[in-house]
Amino acid sequence: MSVSVQNLTKDYSGQLAVNDVSFDIKPGEIVGFLGPNGAGKTTTMKILTSFIPQTSGQVSVCGFDVVKNPLEVRKIIGYLPEHNPLYKEMYVKEYLQFVAGLYKIKKKKARVAELIEMTGLGKEQHKLIAALSKGYRQRVGLAQSMLHDPKVLILDEPTSGLDPNQLVEIRSLIKEFGKEKTVIFSTHIMQEVQAICDRVLIINSGKLVADDNISALTSKVAKGRCFIVELKNPNDIKFLEQLEAIENVQKLPKNKFKVFSNTSKDIRENIFKAITDNNSILLELTEDVSTVEDAFQKLTK
């Protein structure tokens, strides 16, 4: 296992930030680590990186215990914290070469040039970090976390401050990195999770409430199925409410409705037939697929 967490607990003077959390992550997995503010995500990440010790439980990274072998753990982990710490008085290229020197990277100039290219910092490399936008500072932080080619990459809100074009580029970079390495990243942007992750961990009030792949997670929290129906005459919806397997009908803006079924079967054919049999005019009939955001809300409320 790249990462093994067993019965992890962190107690801050009687307040349990992390409560008996266990999970394993294999090499080559990209895992989204989700939870509301204050759920224990950042505390868990700090323990994984040997930044703070746990109260109890065992945590290892690539076989190295985070308490007994903290230096070995830090050598094989790349970490981008939520509040990206940078030396703002340094130039981008200068800073990355400084970090490469700390890691004692051979051919550091070539490696720095490679990361500058990978993270799209070419035009900014001769600027002071203080003069960069938040999005480009995030890129610098991401570049420094990947400089030493870590086996495990831990990213806390890595896409914060990026514009839509930058988001696509960084998503692609993370996915490419995750083909061979382990990536754990925290985010509040659910679209990021669906676009990048193989698997999702959800933590709430210090406890792990979900650990599954995305399709399994969304199907577990969904009760039955949901369909979007648009009719030319909204009054025609009344007969649909009488259909077998229809649990509830919710009004949406304009002439649209959410139709909830209590079965896992696809009942669009039944809906269509009922509408045509009643001489109604159907403008739209689509399935409203459950998302990670739906699962997140149901599991953390």
N, C-alpha and C positions, 0 to 999 in steps of 0.2 A: 504493500500500500504506500502511496505517496504521503497521505495524511491519515493518521489514525487518532481519533478522539474518543476516549472511553470515560463515561461518568464524570464529565468535566463540570466543576462547580467553582464559582467565584463569588465570595461573600465579602461585601464591603460593610463591615461593622453591623452585621445583622440584616443587611439588605442583599438579597440574592440577585446579582446581575445575570449570572448564568447558573442554571439549576439542573444538574445531572444530565448533561447533553452528551450524546454518543453518535458518531457517524464515521464512516471510512470513505476515502476518496482514492480512486485508482489513477494511475498515470494516463494522461490523454483525455481526462474528463474536464469539461468546462461546467462549473457548478455556480449557480446563482444563490447567493446567501441573502435572504430577504427577511424583513421584519419591520414593524413600526419603530419610530424613534424611541430610544430607550429600551429596546427589546433585548439587547445583549450582543448585537452583531459586532460592534467595534471592540468590545471587551474580548470576545472570542478571537478576533483577528489579532489583537495585541498579544494574547497568550500564544497563539500559533507562531508568532514571530519572535517569541522569547522577550518581548518588550516588558511584560508583566508576568508574574507567576500566578498559577491557579491556586485556589484554596485546597482543592482535592481533585482526584481523577488523574488520568494519564493521557498525555498528548505527545505524539511523535511525528516527525517529518522525515520521510525517507529512512526510517529506522533510527533516527536520532531523537532522544528525549529532549524536549524543549527546556527542561530545567537542568538536567545533567550535562547536556552538550549544547549550550546556547550558541557558541561560536560556530560550531558545525552547522547548526540549523540556519543561522544568518547567512552563511556562505552559499547555501543552496536555495534560499528564498529571495524573491524579488517582491518588494512591498511598496505600494503607493497608498499612504494614509489619506483619510478624508481631507484633512487640512494639510495640503501639500507643502512640506517644509523645503524651501529653496534658499540659496544664498543670492539674494536679489541684486547685490552689488557686483556680481560676476556676470560675464558674458556667457551666452548659452553654450558655445563650444568649449570655452574655458572651464565651465562648471562640469560638463560631462567628462572632460579629460581629467579633471580633479577627482571625480568619483571613480573613474576607471583606474586611476593610480591607487586609490584606497583598496580596490579589489585586486590590485597587482595583476591587471590584465596585460597579457603579452600583446604586442602590436596594438596598443591602445588607440593610436590615431586612426588606424583602419577600422577598428570596432566602433569608435565614436562616429566616424563618417557613415558607417553602415546604419547605425541607429538614427542618426539625423535624417538620413534618407527614408528609413522605414516609417518614422513618425511625422514626416512632412515638415521638418524644421529647417530645411535648406535655406530659405530666404530670411530666417530669423536668427541663424546661428551666430551672427556677429553683433547681435543686439544685447543690451543689458537685460537680464531677466526682469528687472523692475519695470522695464518699458513694454513688456509683453502683455497681451490681453490674458484674461483668465483661461481661455481655451488653449492658448499656446503654452501657458505655464503648466497646464495639465499634460500637454504633450511632452514637455521637458521632464516632468515627474515620471511619466510613463517610460520615457527613454532611459532615465537613470535606473528605474526598477528592472529593466531588461538587459542592461549593459553587460552583466556578468553571466548571461545565458543561464538563468536559474532554472532549477528543476520544477519549482513551484512558484507560481505568480499569484500574489494576493493583492487585490485591488479594491479599495474602499471608495465608492462613488467615482469611478475613473472617467466618466463622460460628463461630469459636471462642468458647465460653462462652454461646452462645444456647440457649434452651430450645426444645422442638419447635414451639411456636406462633410464636416469633420466627423460627425457621428458615424457615418457610413464607413469612412476610412479607418477609424479606430476600431469599429466592430470587426471589420475585415482583418485588421492586424491581430486582435485578440483571438479570433477564430483560427487564424493561421498558426499563432503561437501555441494554441491549445491542441493542435493535431498530435504533438509529441509530448507536451508538458502538461502539468496540472494547473488549472486556473480556477481560483475562487474569487468571485467578485460580488460586492454588495452594491445595490442600486435601488432607487425608488421608482425608476422608469421601467414599467412592466414590459413595454415593447422591446426594451433591450434584452430582457430575459428570454422572451420568445424568439428573438432574432439570433441569440448567441448560444444559449445554454443547452446542455444535454440533460441536465438534472437541476432540481430546485430543492433547497433546504429553507424552511420557513421557521423562524424563531419568534416566540411571543411571550413576553413577561419572563424571559430567561429560559423557557422550555422549548424544545424542538417539537413543533406541532405538525410538520410535514417533511417527508424525505422521499421524493419520487421523480420520475421523468415527467415532462410537461404534459404529455397526452394522458397519462394515467392520473396525474394530479387533477387536471380539469374535469375528467370524467367522474372521478370520485366525489367531487363536491357538487356536481350538477345533479339535480333531482329531475329525472325525465329530460325533456328537450324543450327548446324554445324556438318559435318561428315568428318572423316579421311578416305581417299581412297589411297590404294597402288596398283599400276599396274606393271606388269612385263615390259611392254613397256610404258614409260611415254608419248610417242606421242599419245597414245590412249585416252588421257584425253580430246582432243579437242571436241569430240562429246558430252561429258558430259556438256560442257559449253552451248550447244544448248538446253538442256533439260528445259522444263517448270518448274518453281519454283526454278531453280538455279540462284542465284543472282551474285555469284562471285566464282572463283576458284583461290586459292592461292598456289603457289609452296612451298613445304617443302623439306628438305634434302632428298637425294636419290630419290626414285620414289614415294614419298608420296605427297599428296595434301590435302589441306583443302577446302572442298566444302561447301559453304554457301547457305542456302535456305532462301527464303523470306516467308516461311509458318511455322506454328507451327506443321504441320503434319510430321509424320515419313516417309520420302521418300526413305529409304534404299532399299525397294523392287524395286522402280522405277530405282534407281541407278544400282542395281544388274542386273535388266532385260536389261537395256541399254548396260551394259558392255558385257553381254553374247550374246545379239543380234548382237553386233559388233565383235564377236569372239575374244574378249580381255581376258586376263588372270588376274583375280582379286586375289590379295594376302592378302588384308586387307580391311574391311569395318566396321568402328565403329563410334559411335556418340561421338563427343567432347563436353562433358557436361560443361555448364557454371559454373564457380566457384565464390567463394566470392572474390577472387583476381580480376577476370574480373569485377565484380560489383564495387569493390573499385576503380579500375583504371578509369572506366567510370564516376563515380560519383565525383571524386576528381581532375580530370584533369582540 
